[in-house]
Amino acid sequence: MVTDEMVAMVNRTMVKRVCMPWILLLAGLAGFLVPARLTAQTTGSSVTVLYHLEIDEDFYFLARAAGVQVWDDYFGPFPEREFWYYSLESVLGNTEGIAQVLHSSDDADLIAQAISGGIPVVVKIQITGDIAVPYAQVHYSIREIFSKLHVVENSFQENIPLEADLLSYFWLPLASDLNAFIETIIIPRFQIQGPAGTLVHGFSREPLTIPDTESLFLDVPMPGTYRWEMIHKRYTRRQGVFMADKDRTLLILPRQRFYPTSIDMGLFLGRFPELWVSRYLKSYGWFFSIGIQQQTFGLLLTDRDAPLKTSFNQRPLLMPGIGAGYRFRGPEPYIPKPYIAGTLFLRTNYENTSFDDFSPVSTMVTLGYEWETPLRLKFFFELGASFYVLGRNYEGSRSKGTEDSGFVQAVLGDAMYLELPTFRMGIKVLLPF
């Protein structure tokens, strides 16, 4: 039995399906002819919207099986699920105030996804219906995640749509509410100031790049706590935590110059001068060194019973070496930062133009700390152990540990010799090239 209500609904649907394309065409033509006036009336920032669409499974499969009745003797196919997503994104994407529309398949984690991605507005949509009437019921909620308090909930009812209906009039009530919602919310503008070209992690899924203006504006949830990291080839890599709220909307990135090379001047065991050149690949991470230790001159403890009595060492021992190490991430500037390093030495006696009788090759492994200063200098201290491969003349060594090296202890094996602890200390002069 056909009721008056069903006839009226069919008539309304026919008017929409016939007239709506012409209305949209005229509206688009008007926008083309008078763009300046329309633009002047619709100024404002655009936002990204994250949505989740859920279609009732029973309704979907029944409608897919029965089709959509357009008029008495014509049935159209019920739109595929993917077309519902496509049409919604198409209509909302052309809505004033919306810059981008993103889809989420996970309803339970929708808010968390928006927060991690810095997306200010989320929309949850549920489609139900009854093919016997026939109609589709749309329930939706719009939420602003900055305050998490501003929520709009509404619903509307339409005839079960065809694909053309989804692209024309079906989503217009939701688009209208969403446009009005965006106009009422106040989205704080967060600003980051830093060197042009800096990559900034922590405020979105993808790293942000500081433009040539050295100032970047973005929309982030407030209040919020953000763990950020900056990367720039000319500045020291830094990280930190920023608590953003309506009174704290500006982050100024530190501009501490990164120096990729250093000249390291130190004292081995606090007595033997040495000189090294180190090259750093980035602010923290791997670095490589080349240099020389020597025992040609330095202070040598000669009497274990009177350790303060010293004399100048005159052993013709030169030890060129190469090394590598890893600097760990450190906290704020001017706080000691740890690193580990390993060095391989070639021990040569320049008087005999031969390898050292005690050990031709040695290695040293250390754990170090370095202290930054406001000047282009760093202080460093390393503590570790030295390992020697024994040569022909063990007794000929002047750096073999317990007998003449103060507090350094030694472990002697059949073919090896271990000294610990050994240490180095000194200063690093930083170079910009």
Secondary structure as UniProt FT lines:
FT   HELIX           4..33
FT   HELIX           35..41
FT   STRAND          47..55
FT   HELIX           57..66
FT   STRAND          68..71
FT   TURN            72..73
FT   STRAND          74..76
FT   HELIX           81..93
FT   TURN            96..97
FT   STRAND          98..103
FT   TURN            108..109
FT   HELIX           110..117
FT   STRAND          121..130
FT   TURN            131..134
FT   STRAND          135..144
FT   TURN            145..147
FT   STRAND          151..158
FT   HELIX           163..168
FT   TURN            169..171
FT   HELIX           172..184
FT   STRAND          189..193
FT   TURN            196..197
FT   STRAND          199..201
FT   STRAND          208..209
FT   TURN            212..213
FT   STRAND          215..219
FT   STRAND          224..232
FT   TURN            233..234
FT   STRAND          235..245
FT   TURN            246..247
FT   STRAND          250..252
FT   STRAND          261..268
FT   TURN            269..271
FT   STRAND          272..280
FT   STRAND          285..294
FT   STRAND          299..301
FT   TURN            304..305
FT   TURN            307..308
FT   STRAND          310..312
FT   STRAND          317..327
FT   TURN            333..334
FT   STRAND          337..346
FT   STRAND          348..349
FT   TURN            350..353
FT   STRAND          354..355
FT   STRAND          361..372
FT   STRAND          377..389
FT   HELIX           394..396
FT   TURN            402..404
FT   TURN            406..407
FT   STRAND          409..412
FT   STRAND          416..431
//
